[in-house]
Amino acid sequence: MKNIIKTILLSVVVLGMSSCTEEKILDLKPVNNILDPDAFTTPTLIASYMNGVYNAAAIGQYNAVPTSPNGGRGYIWGAAFVEQGEARGEDVVNMATFYELTYKATYDPTTANNVYYWVDGYRLINRCNLMIEGTTTAAANGVISQAVANDYIGQAKFLRAITHFEILTYFARPYNFTPGGTHPGIPYREVGVNTTAEIASETAKPRNTVAEVYAKVLADLNDAETLITTGNGTSVSTRALGKASKWAAIAFKTRVYLQKRDWANVITEGTKLNGIFSLTADPYGPFGTTATSNSESIFSIIHSATSNPGVNASLPSVLKNRALVCISPILWRDSKWLADDKRREDGKFIYTAAGIKYTNKYIDITNQSDPAPVIRYAEVVLNMAEAQARLSNSTVALTLLNSVRNRSLAIPATQAYTAASFATDAALVAGILKERRIEFLQEGRRWSDIHRLQGDPIASVAIDGIPAKYASATPAVAAFVLGNSFVVTTPVAAIPGTDYKFLWPIPQIELNTNPGLGQNTGW
């Protein structure tokens, strides 16, 4: 039977085949739309296909039967990971209908936001798999050298790894939910689907356990570190910020090991980046006009005026121009976030409209070209700080914590943390976790921290379920005036960790074609 167009997600392919002929199944239509068997016949076409993979990461489709080449909403890596990762937590306030279901956990198996996190995520994964297979064949046929093929394969494995890991964090319980992570995870797809036989075989595959997904993620990241060309040196000037690098693979491993509570390997991996990346002196350095040219950003998704998630999803549109989500008074009024901290600076880090405080990390409301910051060096440093603190290496942990925090202090000489600031290692861990909330506000990191802190062995930092939140509406202006008597309330009730709504449900569109996966418990 003829090959099916190469760039279609498994579930969407099967769904289409159940109701129409193969000829009617549509391609994802990325930038540089290339169809089998031509995609891997010349070096130029192969490079264009790789660009299509990155386009799938940046834009997505947000559509079950995609017809628009640039009509997605940034699923997953172009914007959605920030918007969904923050809306699931308590550090922002939803003020419109866009993220209401995520914010209040009133989603179901057909809710678009979680459906397309899965669908567009697996579309991207399928592109990665086809890239790996196509370049392997191209190298064997002499179309490109093995070294060039390895670089492409490494980039595809990086994107495959981080996308599986991101999906896992929303649709499965954290690694330590069961001893050894033996509970259900998600399918780890490693076969590019473009024939009927591949559709049948991939549909029959069950979920991997969470432990199996972690092992495959780390294996792919290790391969990416080995295979990718960029990163063979110590100068970040050789990197293209929007392309995967050895350094990005290393940095992401610190995130994976942190989620796993493998503290020693967080430190091992993070140490590899010593002397390569550095924190910018100005805490705003990774954003604004220097977002693509600084010493701290490791991997971001690059946007432009002609290729971005659009008015309904781009970060500057949603978080500034349309102002759909503001900073929560829960975090804004937290005493650990000092009143004169530079990250409160209005007109720089903060955008104020009608007395309401918004992030100003994404500013290009005209061209919507702000990069989406997937991972930066400040995260690696704080990952290592937490790992060191949990291993009772408090002096090293304190130094790392202060290296991030001090650059934002008005008077570091008197405001910096000292050994006396934390009576115990547990208190130091709590301080690091609070710093993460401040430093990575509106960068999509909150949900992964909530997720991994379930059942934490340090009782004082453990989180049970989804925290209570501020009301889903425009907050009172008084809530943002520090020093007054305003009382923060949280009418959006907490959801216990035992509640089925802690996890997103497997999309119905997937279960219709692959019922063997099984729905998450309770849905």
C-alpha positions as CSV (number, residue, x, y, z in Angstrom):
1,M,0.0,0.0,0.0
2,K,1.3,3.5,-0.8
3,N,3.2,5.5,1.7
4,I,1.2,7.9,3.7
5,I,2.4,11.5,3.9
6,K,5.3,11.5,6.3
7,T,4.5,14.1,8.9
8,I,1.2,12.9,10.5
9,L,0.7,12.0,14.1
10,L,-0.2,8.4,14.7
11,S,-3.6,9.0,16.3
12,V,-4.6,11.5,13.6
13,V,-3.5,9.1,10.8
14,V,-5.5,6.3,12.3
15,L,-8.5,8.5,12.9
16,G,-8.4,9.7,9.3
17,M,-8.2,6.2,7.9
18,S,-11.2,5.1,9.8
19,S,-13.4,7.5,7.9
20,C,-11.8,8.2,4.6
21,T,-9.2,7.0,2.1
22,E,-5.5,7.4,2.6
23,E,-5.4,9.9,-0.3
24,K,-7.6,12.3,1.8
25,I,-5.3,12.3,4.8
26,L,-3.7,15.7,5.1
27,D,-0.1,16.6,5.7
28,L,0.9,18.9,8.6
29,K,2.0,21.4,6.0
30,P,5.0,22.8,7.8
31,V,7.2,25.5,6.5
32,N,9.1,23.8,3.6
33,N,6.4,21.2,3.1
34,I,8.2,18.1,1.7
35,L,6.6,14.7,1.0
36,D,8.0,11.2,0.8
37,P,9.9,10.0,-1.1
38,D,11.6,13.2,-1.9
39,A,12.3,14.5,1.6
40,F,15.8,12.9,2.1
41,T,17.1,12.9,-1.5
42,T,19.3,16.1,-1.4
43,P,21.2,17.9,1.4
44,T,19.0,21.0,0.9
45,L,15.8,19.1,1.2
46,I,17.1,17.3,4.3
47,A,18.0,20.7,5.9
48,S,14.5,22.0,5.0
49,Y,12.9,18.9,6.6
50,M,14.9,19.6,9.8
51,N,13.5,23.2,9.7
52,G,10.1,21.7,9.5
53,V,10.7,19.7,12.6
54,Y,11.6,22.9,14.5
55,N,8.6,24.6,13.0
56,A,6.4,21.8,14.4
57,A,8.0,22.5,17.8
58,A,7.4,26.2,17.6
59,I,4.0,26.5,16.0
60,G,2.1,23.2,16.2
61,Q,-1.4,22.9,14.6
62,Y,-4.1,23.1,17.3
63,N,-6.2,21.2,14.8
64,A,-7.2,17.5,14.4
65,V,-7.2,17.7,10.6
66,P,-4.6,20.4,9.9
67,T,-4.9,22.6,6.9
68,S,-3.0,25.7,7.7
69,P,0.8,25.8,7.4
70,N,1.2,28.4,10.2
71,G,-2.0,28.3,12.1
72,G,-1.0,26.7,15.4
73,R,-0.9,28.0,18.9
74,G,2.6,27.3,19.9
75,Y,2.1,23.7,21.0
76,I,4.2,22.6,22.6
77,W,7.4,24.6,22.7
78,G,6.5,27.8,21.0
79,A,4.3,29.2,23.8
80,A,2.0,26.6,25.3
81,F,4.5,25.2,27.7
82,V,4.7,28.6,29.4
83,E,1.0,29.3,29.3
84,Q,-0.2,25.9,30.5
85,G,2.7,25.4,32.9
86,E,1.8,28.6,34.7
87,A,-2.0,28.3,34.5
88,R,-1.8,25.0,36.3
89,G,-0.1,26.6,39.2
90,E,-0.9,29.4,41.7
91,D,1.6,32.1,40.8
92,V,-0.6,33.7,38.0
93,V,-4.2,34.7,37.8
94,N,-6.4,33.8,34.9
95,M,-8.5,36.8,33.9
96,A,-10.3,35.5,30.7
97,T,-11.8,32.4,29.2
98,F,-8.6,31.2,27.4
99,Y,-7.0,29.4,30.3
100,E,-10.1,29.0,32.6
101,L,-10.4,25.2,32.2
102,T,-6.7,24.8,32.9
103,Y,-6.7,27.2,35.8
104,K,-9.7,25.7,37.5
105,A,-9.0,22.1,36.5
106,T,-12.4,21.8,34.8
107,Y,-11.0,20.1,31.7
108,D,-12.1,16.7,30.3
109,P,-10.9,14.3,27.6
110,T,-12.1,16.7,24.8
111,T,-10.7,20.0,26.2
112,A,-8.6,21.6,23.4
113,N,-5.7,22.8,25.6
114,N,-4.8,19.3,26.9
115,V,-5.9,17.5,23.7
116,Y,-3.4,19.4,21.6
117,Y,-0.7,19.2,24.1
118,W,-0.8,15.5,23.4
119,V,-1.7,15.6,19.7
120,D,0.8,18.3,18.6
121,G,3.4,16.8,20.9
122,Y,3.1,13.4,19.2
123,R,3.0,15.1,15.8
124,L,6.4,16.6,16.7
125,I,7.7,13.3,17.9
126,N,6.6,11.6,14.7
127,R,8.5,14.2,12.7
128,C,11.6,13.6,14.8
129,N,11.3,9.8,14.2
130,L,11.0,10.3,10.5
131,M,14.0,12.7,10.5
132,I,16.1,10.1,12.3
133,E,15.1,7.3,9.9
134,G,15.4,9.5,6.8
135,T,18.8,10.9,7.6
136,T,20.1,7.4,8.5
137,T,19.1,6.2,5.1
138,A,20.4,9.3,3.4
139,A,23.8,8.8,5.0
140,A,23.8,5.1,4.0
141,N,23.0,6.2,0.4
142,G,25.8,8.8,0.3
143,V,23.4,11.8,0.1
144,I,25.0,13.3,3.2
145,S,28.0,12.4,5.3
146,Q,27.6,10.3,8.5
147,A,28.8,13.3,10.5
148,V,26.1,15.5,9.1
149,A,23.5,12.8,9.6
150,N,24.6,12.4,13.2
151,D,24.1,16.1,13.9
152,Y,20.5,15.9,12.5
153,I,19.8,12.7,14.4
154,G,21.1,14.2,17.6
155,Q,18.9,17.3,17.2
156,A,15.9,15.1,16.5
157,K,16.6,12.9,19.5
158,F,16.8,16.0,21.7
159,L,13.4,17.2,20.6
160,R,12.0,13.7,20.9
161,A,13.2,13.4,24.4
162,I,12.1,16.7,25.8
163,T,8.7,16.4,24.2
164,H,8.0,13.0,25.6
165,F,9.2,14.3,29.0
166,E,6.9,17.3,28.8
167,I,3.9,15.2,27.9
168,L,4.7,12.8,30.7
169,T,4.6,15.5,33.3
170,Y,1.0,16.4,32.5
171,F,-0.5,13.0,31.8
172,A,1.3,10.7,34.3
173,R,2.1,10.7,38.0
174,P,5.6,11.8,39.1
175,Y,8.5,9.3,39.1
176,N,8.4,8.6,42.8
177,F,4.6,8.0,43.0
178,T,5.5,4.3,43.1
179,P,8.8,2.6,44.0
180,G,10.9,2.5,40.9
181,G,8.4,4.5,38.8
182,T,6.5,1.4,37.8
183,H,3.1,3.1,37.3
184,P,1.7,4.0,33.9
185,G,3.5,6.6,31.8
186,I,2.9,7.4,28.2
187,P,3.9,5.6,24.9
188,Y,7.4,6.4,24.0
189,R,7.3,6.5,20.2
190,E,10.5,5.7,18.3
191,V,9.1,4.7,14.9
192,G,8.3,7.1,12.2
193,V,4.8,6.4,11.0
194,N,4.3,6.5,7.3
195,T,3.0,3.1,6.2
196,T,-0.1,1.1,7.1
197,A,1.9,-1.6,8.7
198,E,3.6,1.0,11.0
199,I,0.2,2.4,11.9
200,A,-1.0,-1.0,13.0
201,S,2.1,-1.9,15.0
202,E,2.4,1.5,16.7
203,T,-1.3,1.5,17.6
204,A,-0.8,-1.9,19.4
205,K,1.9,-0.6,21.7
206,P,0.8,0.0,25.3
207,R,2.0,2.8,27.6
208,N,5.5,2.6,28.9
209,T,6.0,2.8,32.6
210,V,7.2,6.1,33.9
211,A,10.6,4.6,34.7
212,E,10.8,3.3,31.1
213,V,10.0,6.8,29.8
214,Y,12.7,8.3,32.0
215,A,15.2,5.8,30.8
216,K,14.4,6.5,27.1
217,V,14.5,10.2,27.6
218,L,17.9,10.0,29.2
219,A,19.2,7.7,26.5
220,D,18.0,10.1,23.8
221,L,19.6,13.1,25.6
222,N,22.9,11.2,26.1
223,D,22.8,10.4,22.3
224,A,22.1,14.0,21.6
225,E,25.0,15.1,23.7
226,T,27.3,12.7,21.7
227,L,25.9,13.3,18.2
228,I,25.1,17.1,18.0
229,T,28.0,19.1,16.5
230,T,27.2,22.4,18.3
231,G,28.8,22.3,21.7
232,N,32.2,20.9,20.8
233,G,33.9,23.7,22.6
234,T,33.5,26.2,25.3
235,S,32.3,29.3,23.4
236,V,28.5,29.8,23.4
237,S,29.0,32.2,20.4
238,T,29.1,29.1,18.2
239,R,25.5,28.1,19.1
240,A,22.3,29.0,17.3
241,L,20.0,29.7,20.2
242,G,17.0,28.1,18.4
243,K,18.8,24.9,17.6
244,A,19.5,22.0,19.8
245,S,23.1,21.7,21.1
246,K,25.2,19.4,23.2
247,W,24.8,22.0,26.0
248,A,21.0,22.0,25.7
249,A,21.0,18.2,26.1
250,I,23.2,18.4,29.2
251,A,21.1,21.2,30.7
252,F,17.9,19.3,30.1
253,K,19.3,16.2,31.9
254,T,19.6,18.3,35.0
255,R,15.9,18.9,34.8
256,V,15.1,15.2,34.3
257,Y,17.4,14.1,37.1
258,L,15.8,16.7,39.4
259,Q,12.4,15.4,38.7
260,K,13.7,11.9,39.4
261,R,15.3,13.0,42.7
262,D,18.7,11.8,41.5
263,W,20.6,14.6,43.1
264,A,24.1,13.3,42.3
265,N,23.5,13.2,38.6
266,V,21.9,16.7,38.6
267,I,25.3,17.9,39.9
268,T,27.3,15.8,37.5
269,E,25.5,17.1,34.5
270,G,25.3,20.7,35.6
271,T,29.0,20.8,36.3
272,K,29.7,20.1,32.6
273,L,28.4,23.5,31.8
274,N,30.8,25.4,34.2
275,G,32.8,27.9,32.3
276,I,30.6,27.7,29.2
277,F,27.4,29.6,30.2
278,S,27.2,32.3,32.8
279,L,24.5,34.3,34.5
280,T,23.9,37.7,33.0
281,A,24.8,40.5,35.3
282,D,21.4,42.1,34.6
283,P,18.7,39.6,35.6
284,Y,16.7,40.9,32.6
285,G,19.5,39.9,30.2
286,P,17.8,36.8,28.9
287,F,14.7,38.8,27.8
288,G,13.8,41.8,25.7
289,T,16.3,43.1,23.2
290,T,19.0,40.7,24.4
291,A,16.9,37.6,24.5
292,T,18.8,36.0,21.5
293,S,22.2,37.3,22.4
294,N,23.2,36.7,26.0
295,S,25.4,34.3,28.0
296,E,22.6,32.6,29.9
297,S,20.0,31.4,27.4
298,I,20.7,27.8,26.5
299,F,17.8,26.7,24.3
300,S,14.9,28.8,23.2
301,I,12.3,28.6,20.4
302,I,12.9,31.5,18.0
303,H,10.0,33.3,16.5
304,S,9.7,36.0,13.8
305,A,7.1,38.4,12.4
306,T,6.2,35.7,9.8
307,S,6.4,32.6,11.9
308,N,5.0,32.7,15.5
309,P,2.0,31.3,17.4
310,G,-0.2,34.2,16.5
311,V,-2.4,36.6,18.4
312,N,-4.2,33.8,20.2
313,A,-1.1,32.2,21.6
314,S,2.2,34.1,21.3
315,L,3.7,35.1,24.6
316,P,3.8,38.9,24.0
317,S,0.2,38.8,22.8
318,V,-1.3,36.7,25.6
319,L,0.8,38.0,28.5
320,K,1.1,41.7,27.5
321,N,-0.9,43.0,24.6
322,R,-4.1,41.1,25.5
323,A,-3.1,40.8,29.2
324,L,-5.1,37.6,29.7
325,V,-3.0,36.4,32.7
326,C,-1.5,38.5,35.4
327,I,0.9,37.9,38.3
328,S,-0.9,36.4,41.3
329,P,-1.1,38.4,44.5
330,I,-0.1,35.1,46.2
331,L,3.4,35.5,44.9
332,W,3.5,39.3,44.5
333,R,2.9,39.8,48.2
334,D,5.2,37.1,49.3
335,S,7.7,38.5,51.9
336,K,10.5,36.5,50.5
337,W,10.3,38.5,47.3
338,L,11.9,41.7,48.6
339,A,10.1,44.9,47.8
340,D,13.2,46.4,46.1
341,D,14.1,43.3,44.1
342,K,14.9,44.3,40.6
343,R,12.5,41.7,39.2
344,R,9.7,44.0,40.5
345,E,11.0,46.9,38.4
346,D,8.1,48.5,36.6
347,G,8.7,49.1,32.9
348,K,11.4,46.4,32.8
349,F,10.4,43.1,34.4
350,I,6.9,44.3,35.2
351,Y,4.2,45.8,33.1
352,T,1.4,47.6,35.0
353,A,-1.9,48.4,33.4
354,A,-4.8,49.9,35.5
355,G,-2.9,48.9,38.6
356,I,-2.6,45.2,37.7
357,K,0.9,43.7,37.5
358,Y,1.9,41.6,34.5
359,T,5.2,40.0,33.4
360,N,7.2,42.1,30.9
361,K,9.5,39.3,29.8
362,Y,7.8,39.2,26.4
363,I,7.6,42.6,24.8
364,D,7.3,42.5,21.0
365,I,3.5,42.9,20.7
366,T,3.9,44.1,17.0
367,N,5.9,41.2,15.5
368,Q,5.4,38.6,18.3
369,S,9.1,37.6,17.9
370,D,10.0,37.1,21.5
371,P,11.7,33.7,22.0
372,A,10.1,31.1,24.2
373,P,12.8,30.3,26.9
374,V,12.8,26.5,27.1
375,I,15.9,26.3,29.4
376,R,18.5,28.8,30.6
377,Y,21.5,28.6,32.8
378,A,19.8,30.1,35.9
379,E,17.7,26.9,36.0
380,V,20.8,24.7,35.8
381,V,22.4,26.6,38.7
382,L,19.3,26.4,40.9
383,N,18.9,22.7,40.0
384,M,22.4,22.1,41.2
385,A,21.8,24.3,44.3
386,E,18.8,22.2,45.3
387,A,20.6,19.0,44.7
388,Q,23.5,20.2,46.8
389,A,21.2,21.3,49.6
390,R,19.4,18.0,49.6
391,L,22.8,16.2,49.9
392,S,23.6,18.5,52.9
393,N,26.3,20.4,51.0
394,S,24.8,23.7,52.3
395,T,27.8,25.9,51.7
396,V,28.0,25.1,48.0
397,A,24.2,25.2,47.7
398,L,24.1,28.7,49.3
399,T,26.7,30.0,46.9
400,L,24.8,28.8,43.9
401,L,21.5,30.2,45.2
402,N,23.1,33.6,45.9
403,S,24.7,33.7,42.4
404,V,21.2,33.8,40.9
405,R,19.4,35.9,43.6
406,N,22.1,38.5,44.3
407,R,22.0,40.0,40.8
408,S,18.4,41.1,41.5
409,L,19.0,42.6,44.9
410,A,19.2,46.3,45.5
411,I,21.9,45.9,48.2
412,P,23.5,42.5,47.9
413,A,26.0,43.2,50.7
414,T,23.2,43.3,53.3
415,Q,20.4,41.4,51.6
416,A,22.2,38.3,50.4
417,Y,21.5,35.1,52.2
418,T,24.1,33.9,54.7
419,A,24.5,30.6,56.5
420,A,22.4,32.1,59.3
421,S,19.5,32.6,57.0
422,F,18.6,28.9,57.0
423,A,18.6,26.9,60.2
424,T,18.4,23.6,58.4
425,D,19.0,22.0,55.1
426,A,15.3,21.7,54.7
427,A,14.9,25.5,55.2
428,L,17.6,26.0,52.5
429,V,15.7,23.8,50.1
430,A,12.6,25.8,50.8
431,G,14.5,29.0,50.1
432,I,15.7,27.6,46.7
433,L,12.2,26.6,45.8
434,K,10.9,30.0,46.5
435,E,13.6,31.6,44.4
436,R,12.6,29.3,41.5
437,R,9.1,30.7,41.7
438,I,10.3,34.3,41.5
439,E,13.1,33.8,39.0
440,F,11.1,31.6,36.5
441,L,7.7,33.4,36.9
442,Q,5.9,33.2,33.5
443,E,8.5,30.8,32.0
444,G,6.4,27.7,32.4
445,R,8.3,26.0,35.3
446,R,5.7,26.1,38.0
447,W,3.7,22.9,37.1
448,S,6.8,20.7,36.9
449,D,7.8,21.8,40.4
450,I,4.3,21.2,41.7
451,H,4.4,17.8,40.0
452,R,7.8,16.7,41.4
453,L,7.2,17.9,44.9
454,Q,4.2,15.6,45.4
455,G,5.1,13.4,48.4
456,D,8.5,15.1,48.8
457,P,10.6,13.5,51.6
458,I,11.0,17.0,53.1
459,A,7.6,17.5,54.6
460,S,7.9,21.2,54.8
461,V,8.3,21.6,51.0
462,A,6.1,18.7,49.9
463,I,3.0,19.8,48.0
464,D,-0.3,17.8,48.0
465,G,-2.0,18.1,44.7
466,I,-2.7,21.4,43.0
467,P,-2.4,24.5,45.3
468,A,-5.4,26.8,46.0
469,K,-5.5,29.8,43.8
470,Y,-6.6,33.4,43.6
471,A,-10.1,34.0,42.1
472,S,-10.2,33.6,38.3
473,A,-10.9,37.3,37.6
474,T,-9.2,40.6,37.5
475,P,-7.7,41.1,41.0
476,A,-8.3,44.2,43.1
477,V,-5.7,46.9,42.5
478,A,-5.0,46.9,46.3
479,A,-3.7,43.4,46.0
480,F,-0.6,44.8,44.3
481,V,0.1,47.5,46.7
482,L,2.8,46.2,49.1
483,G,2.6,47.1,52.8
484,N,-1.2,47.6,53.0
485,S,-3.6,45.4,54.9
486,F,-5.0,43.6,51.9
487,V,-5.8,40.0,52.6
488,V,-5.2,37.4,49.8
489,T,-7.9,34.8,49.6
490,T,-7.9,31.6,47.5
491,P,-11.5,30.8,46.4
492,V,-10.2,28.4,43.6
493,A,-9.9,25.4,45.9
494,A,-6.9,23.2,46.1
495,I,-7.2,19.8,44.4
496,P,-5.7,17.0,46.5
497,G,-3.0,14.8,45.0
498,T,-5.4,11.8,45.2
499,D,-7.9,13.5,43.0
500,Y,-8.1,12.3,39.4
501,K,-8.0,15.9,38.2
502,F,-4.4,16.2,39.3
503,L,-3.6,14.6,35.9
504,W,-4.9,15.6,32.5
505,P,-7.0,12.9,30.9
506,I,-5.8,11.0,27.9
507,P,-7.5,12.7,24.9
508,Q,-10.6,11.0,23.6
509,I,-9.3,11.4,20.1
510,E,-6.4,9.1,21.1
511,L,-8.6,6.6,22.9
512,N,-10.9,6.4,19.9
513,T,-8.0,5.0,17.8
514,N,-6.0,3.3,20.6
515,P,-8.3,2.1,23.3
516,G,-5.6,-0.2,24.7
517,L,-3.8,2.8,26.2
518,G,-6.5,3.1,28.9
519,Q,-7.7,6.3,30.4
520,N,-6.1,7.8,33.5
521,T,-7.8,6.6,36.6
522,G,-11.0,8.4,37.5
523,W,-11.7,10.0,34.1
